Amino acid sequence: MSNKHFLTLLDFSPEALRGLIARAIELKQWQKEGRIFEPLKNRVLAMVFEKSSTRTRVSFETGMAQLGGHAMFLSPRDTQIGRGEPIEDSARVMSRMVDAIMIRTFEHEKIKRFAEFSRAPVINALTDEYHPCQLLADMQTWFEHRGDIRGATVAFIGDGNNMCHSYINAARQFDFHLQIAAPEGYLPDADILAAAGDRITLTHDPMEAARKADLVVTDVWASMGQEEEQREREKAFNGYQVNAELMAQADKDALFMHCLPAHRGEEVTADVIDGPQSVVWDEAENRLHAQKVLLETLLTV
């Protein structure tokens, strides 16, 4: 694989992405068997966090340790990045010292600029525009429970945000149909939508989007950095809650996913996220296994 960076799902071919999923399932089994696998001995991952994190930090740090390497946590408060050092300079310096760089930030242009000047592979661990690592975990979870997602129908209910954008890219790369329900003013980016063509159906009706869906996905109504919009967003997303009534519109065997953290009683009800159709805990765990394969691929293949 010739890809140097992983900034969106479009950086890998559909075949390569399926290969990552298959390998992630294999490494997950090896881990459960207690098999020692350390291809990244003496390798270092720099983890740059400008946004808070639980799953991202724990999964990448644990993954590097299990692969025999080391992960280094860096926050803007502790580095020159937070004091205004040009992104280009930070990229040039850091990439001469570490083997890979994971970045969780706000503007997607920032990570693109960093990757442009980095000698080391750069991984997008979330920007305001995309969250591709989460989609690797989501796809792994689906493949484990249901097999190939090609031809399936997925419903995304809520904000046309970074998760929605990554699901749009996933529909292109994994060949499934995505039915998006979002209120006016919170629609996904028009260019990202247009690139996916007829794989996407966009509506303002959550019940319509969920109809016959094999997988129902949602996300919080107010993401990091949008907390001051909470009340306004609660009004806008009234009626967009994933609850038993909405799940009843989907296929009777439909799965439910949420990237977490979840706000029970807002975007999803407790009986859904904690119910039998929910696979959110498998989904969360799979961040570890999918990212281990990503690291293995970027640093050894």
HELIX and SHEET records of a PDB file:
HELIX    1   1 LEU A    9  ASP A   11  5                                   3    
HELIX    2   2 PRO A   14  GLU A   33  1                                  20    
HELIX    3   3 ARG A   55  GLN A   66  1                                  12    
HELIX    4   4 PRO A   76  ASP A   78  5                                   3    
HELIX    5   5 GLN A   80  ARG A   83  5                                   4    
HELIX    6   6 ILE A   87  MET A   94  1                                   8    
HELIX    7   7 HIS A  108  GLU A  116  1                                   9    
HELIX    8   8 PRO A  132  ARG A  146  1                                  15    
HELIX    9   9 ASN A  162  PHE A  174  1                                  13    
HELIX   10  10 ALA A  190  ALA A  196  1                                   7    
HELIX   11  11 GLY A  197  ARG A  199  5                                   3    
HELIX   12  12 PRO A  206  ALA A  210  1                                   5    
HELIX   13  13 GLU A  227  GLU A  229  5                                   3    
HELIX   14  14 GLN A  230  ALA A  236  1                                   7    
HELIX   15  15 ALA A  244  MET A  247  1                                   4    
HELIX   16  16 ALA A  270  ILE A  273  1                                   4    
HELIX   17  17 VAL A  280  THR A  300  1                                  21    
SHEET    1   A 4 HIS A  70  LEU A  74  0                                        
SHEET    2   A 4 VAL A  44  PHE A  49  1                                        
SHEET    3   A 4 ALA A 100  ARG A 104  1                                        
SHEET    4   A 4 VAL A 122  ASN A 124  1                                        
SHEET    1   B 5 ILE A 200  THR A 203  0                                        
SHEET    2   B 5 HIS A 177  ALA A 181  1                                        
SHEET    3   B 5 THR A 153  ILE A 157  1                                        
SHEET    4   B 5 LEU A 215  THR A 218  1                                        
SHEET    5   B 5 LEU A 255  HIS A 258  1                                        
END                                                                             
